[in-house]
Amino acid sequence: MKNSINYWLLILLISILSGFLFYWFQVRPSNIKSMCSNEVSSWIKEKKATSEDTDIIKTKLDLCLYRNGLSR
């Protein structure tokens, strides 16, 4: 009986840990990249940026990613 409870607690712990790791390494970065892309896209529309502004756009995207805990 005691081994059965320990087995299910271990399964529960592994499931929770797996869910957290999936969120941290898959969902969170995807959400941050999407948010930064939208932020830069709205800046491009607002400032009417041209193809000559690619360095500024790349820098803005890199800063947004860095500010939110990601880097390229």
Legacy VTK file of the C-alpha trace (Angstrom):
# vtk DataFile Version 3.0
C-alpha trace
ASCII
DATASET POLYDATA
POINTS 72 float
0.000 0.000 0.000
2.758 2.432 0.967
4.704 1.684 -2.234
1.613 2.401 -4.318
1.210 5.863 -2.737
4.908 6.652 -3.267
4.633 5.531 -6.883
1.694 7.866 -7.574
3.394 10.772 -5.773
6.469 10.222 -7.927
4.327 10.177 -11.083
2.584 13.386 -9.947
5.909 15.099 -9.221
7.339 14.101 -12.603
4.170 15.328 -14.359
4.298 18.706 -12.617
8.004 19.082 -13.364
7.486 18.125 -17.016
4.664 20.655 -17.347
6.792 23.404 -15.834
9.748 22.601 -18.105
7.506 22.562 -21.180
6.092 25.956 -20.228
9.517 27.469 -19.460
11.313 26.267 -22.574
8.498 26.200 -25.163
5.457 28.337 -24.320
7.167 31.257 -22.555
9.775 31.955 -25.281
7.107 31.669 -27.965
4.914 34.216 -26.185
7.845 36.606 -25.683
8.888 36.375 -29.345
5.326 37.001 -30.470
4.940 39.989 -28.150
8.254 41.519 -29.277
7.394 40.953 -32.926
4.081 42.750 -32.459
5.797 45.582 -30.596
8.369 46.090 -33.355
5.726 45.726 -36.056
3.603 48.454 -34.505
6.698 50.667 -34.208
7.435 50.113 -37.915
3.884 51.134 -38.853
3.928 54.123 -36.510
7.268 55.478 -37.730
6.745 54.384 -41.338
10.148 52.706 -41.282
11.827 51.886 -44.567
14.250 49.188 -45.620
17.076 51.556 -44.637
16.032 51.199 -40.980
16.826 47.487 -40.734
19.618 48.025 -38.185
17.277 49.994 -35.931
14.535 47.381 -36.291
16.944 44.549 -35.459
18.222 46.481 -32.442
14.692 47.159 -31.184
13.828 43.461 -31.524
17.024 42.391 -29.745
16.395 44.859 -26.911
12.834 43.666 -26.463
13.932 40.029 -26.351
16.725 40.850 -23.891
14.404 42.898 -21.686
12.035 39.930 -21.467
14.722 37.352 -20.661
15.637 35.999 -24.090
18.552 36.626 -26.377
19.293 35.678 -29.939
LINES 1 73
72 0 1 2 3 4 5 6 7 8 9 10 11 12 13 14 15 16 17 18 19 20 21 22 23 24 25 26 27 28 29 30 31 32 33 34 35 36 37 38 39 40 41 42 43 44 45 46 47 48 49 50 51 52 53 54 55 56 57 58 59 60 61 62 63 64 65 66 67 68 69 70 71
